[in-house]
Amino acid sequence: AVVSTQSTGKLAEDKLVKFIDFSRNKYGYREEQSLGLLWCHKYNVDEANKDLVNFVPYPDDWTPLEKSTFEVGFQEHGKDFHKIKMMLPDKSVNNIVKYY
């Protein structure tokens, strides 16, 4: 998939995936939050990257389903937060540890 914009042409899928992964892993963004920030910057990845730190999601922003999934993961894997993260792909390991 390629994201098209009127002002910047096309944004390659690999660049989009890298931005989403970086924003998720470093700052705890969800995919829709990453895409929203990218949209605000007219799909200019460099400008959106500079702004990531200004809109870091509140770390306690856990849905009831995410909380339940964490509990199941904790029962199954104990403090192996990397395994729990596999159950919660929208959460960073850092975010999971903070929730713990």
C-alpha positions in Angstrom: 0.0 0.0 0.0 1.1 3.5 -0.7 -0.3 6.6 1.0 -0.9 9.4 -1.5 -1.2 13.1 -0.7 -1.7 16.1 -2.8 1.1 18.1 -1.3 3.9 15.5 -1.0 3.3 12.9 -3.7 3.5 9.3 -2.5 4.8 7.9 0.8 6.3 4.5 0.3 5.0 1.7 2.4 8.4 0.9 3.9 8.9 4.5 5.1 5.4 4.4 6.6 5.9 1.1 8.4 9.3 2.4 9.8 7.6 5.6 11.1 4.8 3.6 12.7 7.2 1.1 14.3 9.5 3.8 15.6 6.6 5.8 17.1 5.2 2.7 18.7 8.5 1.3 20.1 10.1 4.6 21.2 7.0 6.6 22.4 4.2 4.1 22.8 2.0 5.4 20.0 -0.8 3.3 18.6 -1.0 2.9 14.8 -3.9 5.3 14.5 -2.1 7.9 16.6 1.0 7.6 14.4 -1.1 8.0 11.3 -2.9 11.0 12.8 0.3 12.8 13.5 1.6 11.9 10.1 -1.6 13.4 8.6 -1.2 16.6 10.6 2.3 17.0 9.0 0.9 16.3 5.5 2.7 13.0 5.4 6.1 14.6 5.9 7.9 11.9 7.9 10.8 14.1 8.9 8.5 16.8 10.4 6.3 14.2 12.1 9.4 12.5 13.7 10.4 15.9 15.2 6.9 16.2 16.7 6.6 12.7 18.2 8.0 13.7 21.5 5.3 16.5 21.9 2.4 14.2 21.8 3.5 11.1 23.7 0.4 9.1 24.7 -0.4 9.0 28.4 1.1 5.8 29.7 -2.1 4.8 31.6 -4.1 4.8 28.4 -5.0 1.1 28.6 -8.4 -0.2 27.4 -10.2 -2.9 29.5 -9.2 -5.5 26.9 -5.5 -4.5 27.1 -5.6 -4.7 30.8 -7.2 -8.2 30.7 -4.7 -9.3 28.0 -1.9 -8.1 30.3 -3.2 -10.1 33.2 -3.4 -13.3 31.1 0.1 -12.6 29.7 1.4 -12.1 33.2 -0.1 -15.3 34.4 1.4 -17.2 31.5 4.8 -15.5 31.2 5.4 -13.9 34.6 7.8 -10.9 34.2 8.9 -11.8 30.7 7.6 -8.5 29.3 8.9 -9.2 25.8 6.5 -12.2 25.6 3.7 -10.2 27.0 4.4 -7.5 24.4 3.8 -10.1 21.7 0.2 -10.3 23.0 0.0 -6.5 23.1 1.5 -5.3 19.8 0.3 -1.7 20.2 2.2 -1.4 23.5 6.0 -0.9 23.9 7.9 -3.0 26.4 8.6 0.2 28.4 4.8 0.9 28.5 4.1 -2.6 29.7 6.7 -2.4 32.4 5.3 0.9 33.6 1.8 -0.6 33.7 3.1 -3.5 35.8 
